[in-house]
Each structure stands twice: as C-alpha cells, then as structure tokens.
Amino acid sequence: MCDVTAQVIKKFCLEGEAVSCERYGCGHINVTYLVVTKSSRRYILQKINNSIFKDVPGLMGNIAAVTKYLRKLISDPRGVLTLVPTKDGKDYLLHTDGSFWRVYDFVEDSLCLQAPESPEDFYQSAVAFGNFQQQLKDFPADTLCEVIPNFHNTADRYCIFKEALAADVCGRAKDVQAEIDFALAREQEAGTVVNMLANGELPLRVTHNDTKLNNVMLDETTRKPLCVIDLDTVMPGSSLYDYGDSIRFGAATAAEDEKDLSKVWMDIGLFETYTRGFLSACPGLTEMERGMLPMGAKLMTLECGVRFLTDYLNGDTYFRTHYEGQNLDRCRTQFKLVADMESKWDEMKRIVKECE
C-alpha cells in the first residue's frame, strides 16, 4: 500500500493491523480500496472526490444520519452500510494533504451486479429501493444537506438549456432543431414535480438519486437485497426521482448512446416488473405519489435528455464523451424513450394501478 493510504488506515478504528490495501470495484467518482487486517476483517476504504462533492462534511453528515436511523430498523447488520469511526470519533478523515477519507465495514456474503442477469434481478433492485423509501418515510428529509443543489430541478435544467441555446457557443443549434423543438414542446410540464413539492401536493422524501442495480448489495445465496450503497447523493427530494430514474435506465432496451433509434424503447414488461417490486416494498407512498409514478419516469428521462442536449450545445464540457456527437446520441435515445412512454401512457397508468 502507498504511504498515504497506510497513514490514513492507521487513523481509523479497524479490528487488527492492515495487511493489504488494494484497489476495488468499478466506481468512477471516488477511489475505492479493499482493506484486509490480520484478524481477517475486511473494510472498504474510500477517498471521497471533493472536486465533485464540494461539501464533504454535509455529505458525510447525511450518510451518518441516514445510516444511524436505518440501523434501528434492521436486524441483519448487513442491512445498512456501517461507517467505521476514526480514532478521534469522527465519521471521516481530513488528511493533512487536504483529501477526505472514510471507511465502511465490508458487506460480507454479498453480491453486486453491474447489470441484471434476469428480470428477477431487476425486480429485486426495485424491492431494495422501495424498501429504502419505506424505511425512511418518517425521516425528516428537510434536515439533510442538498449535496448537489437543484439536481433534479427539471425547470431549472430548462433554464440552463435555454441559456445554452441562446448562446449557441459552438454554432450547433441549427443542426439539432428537431431535438430543440422536442424539448421546448414539453417545457411546460417539466416543472410538475418541483411545483408539486413546493405546494405540498407531494411529500419531501429522502432520495438516493443513483438508483442503479450496482448500488444494491444482494445476498450471494438468496439474491435478495441486503442494503443500498453509494449514499453520496442522498438528499431531500421526491420518491418520483428515484423511481423515475430506475425506469429511465433499467427499462430501456438499448444503450444510452445507441445510434440506431429503432432499437430504443421502454420495455413495458420491465416497467411492470420494477413497478411491482417497488410498490410491494413501499406501501407508504401517498395516493398522489403512486398516481404520479409514470410522470416521474417521463420527467427523469426528459430531464436527462435535456441535460445531454445542453452539454452538446455547450461543446461537451460536462459529460465525458468518447467520440464527437456522443452527447447528441445520448439526447436522442432519451427523447425516443420519452416519446415511447407517451405512446404507452395509458398502459403505464394501468400497470401502476394494478400493482397498488
């Protein structure tokens, strides 16, 4: 292990002396290591990316508060991430070089999938995130820090899009008029969830904001969910954000940058699978939330498409691209999904009703 990680490890209350520290996992934001001690205990050590997460104390305060709350509700210690304190009793370490570090207990006898191997895996991810919502339904969400301000403020995303359109710094707008028209035609409904939160029609909830299958730990024997991980983006929001983004990503039939749009649609079977799992695990949603689930799926997909289009207009300055036009391809897949959802709207609403 390098000098810095060796110094950092010694600051945490581990069971036994560390004998190895190796890079671990597939994450792209934080730097993750697997630490093993002489007593054979395993831990996850992470260097937190404070260039993306500007308020690490706020972020860690959110994680500490939510995991402490969840721990009171579970019997299996694997059912919630467990922060390992530093030797001076803190939840994270600020190293002398300005870097931020944390340690979790390793979730033993668990499995993390990068993609579903069957519809059942997708169903179990829905159960995991539905259960996350259910367990935290009485948590005071307004006490949490907004780690990324306006992250799912779709109306604000439209303001940023229109600024990019007006500036047109790369002269690209003339070639994407169809995509611009598609986005602007749906601007009026873009702020639906934000407005309903503001006027109290929807309750403020604790939201995860990265509801992909690889953020769920499954029991390696039963393949049932143990806990939700990657809690960096936990903050106040709407249950529709988490549900909607799961559908946007998990029920799509093609990659996010698929060029052949004939391959892109929302799989209504996967929509039903996820909805059934989510609602079975989260009976605490209000009637209004349940009725708005299709809108959550549509708006999260629309928002993502608008963000890709905005970045394309701005010269690809935010999302990493591997070829010219990739953000435009990404935008087009999201808008194709939105159009497909609109064509299946009545069926989506029927499925939600039947799954209640």
Solvent accessible surface area in square Angstrom, and as a share of the most:
residue,aa,sasa,rsa
1,M,108,0.48
2,C,73,0.44
3,D,109,0.57
4,V,50,0.29
5,T,3,0.01
6,A,26,0.20
7,Q,89,0.40
8,V,0,0.00
9,I,10,0.05
10,K,145,0.61
11,K,104,0.44
12,F,2,0.01
13,C,63,0.38
14,L,31,0.15
15,E,90,0.40
16,G,42,0.40
17,E,114,0.51
18,A,20,0.15
19,V,82,0.47
20,S,36,0.23
21,C,12,0.07
22,E,113,0.51
23,R,166,0.61
24,Y,93,0.35
25,G,60,0.57
26,C,86,0.52
27,G,60,0.58
28,H,165,0.74
29,I,77,0.39
30,N,20,0.10
31,V,42,0.24
32,T,21,0.12
33,Y,33,0.13
34,L,30,0.15
35,V,1,0.01
36,V,39,0.22
37,T,2,0.01
38,K,140,0.59
39,S,54,0.35
40,S,88,0.56
41,R,83,0.30
42,R,81,0.30
43,Y,5,0.02
44,I,24,0.12
45,L,0,0.00
46,Q,29,0.13
47,K,78,0.33
48,I,2,0.01
49,N,40,0.21
50,N,63,0.32
51,S,77,0.50
52,I,84,0.43
53,F,11,0.05
54,K,162,0.68
55,D,63,0.33
56,V,1,0.01
57,P,72,0.45
58,G,17,0.16
59,L,1,0.00
60,M,2,0.01
61,G,39,0.38
62,N,5,0.02
63,I,0,0.00
64,A,25,0.19
65,A,40,0.31
66,V,0,0.00
67,T,3,0.02
68,K,131,0.56
69,Y,60,0.23
70,L,9,0.04
71,R,94,0.34
72,K,151,0.64
73,L,96,0.48
74,I,42,0.21
75,S,115,0.74
76,D,51,0.27
77,P,104,0.65
78,R,58,0.21
79,G,15,0.15
80,V,6,0.03
81,L,12,0.06
82,T,38,0.22
83,L,23,0.11
84,V,9,0.05
85,P,61,0.38
86,T,4,0.02
87,K,139,0.59
88,D,105,0.55
89,G,60,0.57
90,K,118,0.50
91,D,54,0.28
92,Y,47,0.18
93,L,25,0.13
94,L,104,0.52
95,H,20,0.09
96,T,138,0.80
97,D,89,0.46
98,G,37,0.36
99,S,9,0.06
100,F,29,0.12
101,W,5,0.02
102,R,4,0.02
103,V,3,0.02
104,Y,12,0.04
105,D,39,0.20
106,F,32,0.14
107,V,17,0.10
108,E,64,0.29
109,D,85,0.44
110,S,24,0.15
111,L,51,0.25
112,C,50,0.30
113,L,14,0.07
114,Q,106,0.47
115,A,60,0.46
116,P,63,0.40
117,E,121,0.54
118,S,47,0.30
119,P,84,0.53
120,E,90,0.40
121,D,3,0.02
122,F,10,0.04
123,Y,43,0.16
124,Q,9,0.04
125,S,3,0.02
126,A,0,0.00
127,V,32,0.18
128,A,7,0.05
129,F,3,0.01
130,G,0,0.00
131,N,61,0.31
132,F,7,0.03
133,Q,4,0.02
134,Q,40,0.18
135,Q,41,0.18
136,L,4,0.02
137,K,84,0.35
138,D,103,0.53
139,F,21,0.09
140,P,71,0.45
141,A,6,0.04
142,D,107,0.56
143,T,94,0.55
144,L,15,0.08
145,C,38,0.23
146,E,89,0.40
147,V,16,0.09
148,I,48,0.24
149,P,92,0.58
150,N,67,0.35
151,F,36,0.15
152,H,19,0.08
153,N,35,0.18
154,T,4,0.02
155,A,42,0.33
156,D,44,0.23
157,R,40,0.15
158,Y,3,0.01
159,C,69,0.41
160,I,72,0.37
161,F,0,0.00
162,K,82,0.35
163,E,118,0.53
164,A,6,0.05
165,L,43,0.22
166,A,91,0.70
167,A,63,0.49
168,D,42,0.22
169,V,102,0.59
170,C,63,0.38
171,G,31,0.30
172,R,44,0.16
173,A,13,0.10
174,K,154,0.65
175,D,98,0.51
176,V,1,0.00
177,Q,92,0.41
178,A,77,0.59
179,E,22,0.10
180,I,3,0.02
181,D,74,0.38
182,F,40,0.17
183,A,0,0.00
184,L,65,0.32
185,A,80,0.62
186,R,45,0.17
187,E,56,0.25
188,Q,178,0.79
189,E,48,0.21
190,A,1,0.01
191,G,6,0.05
192,T,33,0.19
193,V,4,0.03
194,V,35,0.20
195,N,88,0.45
196,M,19,0.08
197,L,36,0.18
198,A,90,0.70
199,N,95,0.49
200,G,60,0.57
201,E,81,0.36
202,L,3,0.01
203,P,42,0.26
204,L,86,0.43
205,R,22,0.08
206,V,2,0.01
207,T,0,0.00
208,H,0,0.00
209,N,11,0.05
210,D,36,0.19
211,T,8,0.05
212,K,60,0.25
213,L,14,0.07
214,N,40,0.21
215,N,10,0.05
216,V,0,0.00
217,M,24,0.11
218,L,0,0.00
219,D,19,0.10
220,E,94,0.42
221,T,117,0.68
222,T,78,0.46
223,R,83,0.30
224,K,106,0.45
225,P,33,0.21
226,L,30,0.15
227,C,8,0.05
228,V,14,0.08
229,I,34,0.17
230,D,57,0.29
231,L,5,0.03
232,D,4,0.02
233,T,19,0.11
234,V,1,0.00
235,M,6,0.02
236,P,33,0.21
237,G,4,0.03
238,S,1,0.01
239,S,0,0.00
240,L,1,0.00
241,Y,16,0.06
242,D,3,0.01
243,Y,0,0.00
244,G,0,0.00
245,D,27,0.14
246,S,3,0.02
247,I,1,0.01
248,R,26,0.09
249,F,104,0.43
250,G,21,0.20
251,A,0,0.00
252,A,25,0.20
253,T,51,0.30
254,A,28,0.22
255,A,60,0.47
256,E,60,0.27
257,D,40,0.21
258,E,38,0.17
259,K,138,0.59
260,D,61,0.32
261,L,61,0.30
262,S,84,0.54
263,K,109,0.46
264,V,2,0.01
265,W,112,0.39
266,M,1,0.00
267,D,45,0.23
268,I,44,0.23
269,G,36,0.35
270,L,44,0.22
271,F,0,0.00
272,E,72,0.32
273,T,15,0.09
274,Y,2,0.01
275,T,0,0.00
276,R,114,0.41
277,G,0,0.00
278,F,0,0.00
279,L,12,0.06
280,S,71,0.46
281,A,17,0.13
282,C,4,0.02
283,P,95,0.60
284,G,29,0.27
285,L,6,0.03
286,T,57,0.33
287,E,134,0.60
288,M,86,0.38
289,E,1,0.00
290,R,55,0.20
291,G,39,0.37
292,M,28,0.12
293,L,0,0.00
294,P,1,0.01
295,M,33,0.15
296,G,1,0.01
297,A,0,0.00
298,K,16,0.07
299,L,1,0.00
300,M,5,0.02
301,T,0,0.00
302,L,0,0.00
303,E,4,0.02
304,C,18,0.11
305,G,0,0.00
306,V,0,0.00
307,R,37,0.14
308,F,7,0.03
309,L,0,0.00
310,T,13,0.08
311,D,5,0.03
312,Y,24,0.09
313,L,0,0.00
314,N,50,0.26
315,G,27,0.26
316,D,36,0.19
317,T,108,0.63
318,Y,156,0.59
319,F,45,0.19
320,R,187,0.68
321,T,45,0.26
322,H,142,0.63
323,Y,77,0.29
324,E,154,0.69
325,G,16,0.15
326,Q,9,0.04
327,N,0,0.00
328,L,17,0.09
329,D,15,0.08
330,R,30,0.11
331,C,0,0.00
332,R,80,0.29
333,T,2,0.01
334,Q,4,0.02
335,F,10,0.04
336,K,65,0.27
337,L,4,0.02
338,V,0,0.00
339,A,40,0.31
340,D,21,0.11
341,M,1,0.00
342,E,55,0.25
343,S,89,0.58
344,K,43,0.18
345,W,60,0.21
346,D,119,0.62
347,E,66,0.30
348,M,0,0.00
349,K,92,0.39
350,R,114,0.42
351,I,4,0.02
352,V,4,0.02
353,K,139,0.59
354,E,113,0.51
355,C,27,0.16
356,E,98,0.44
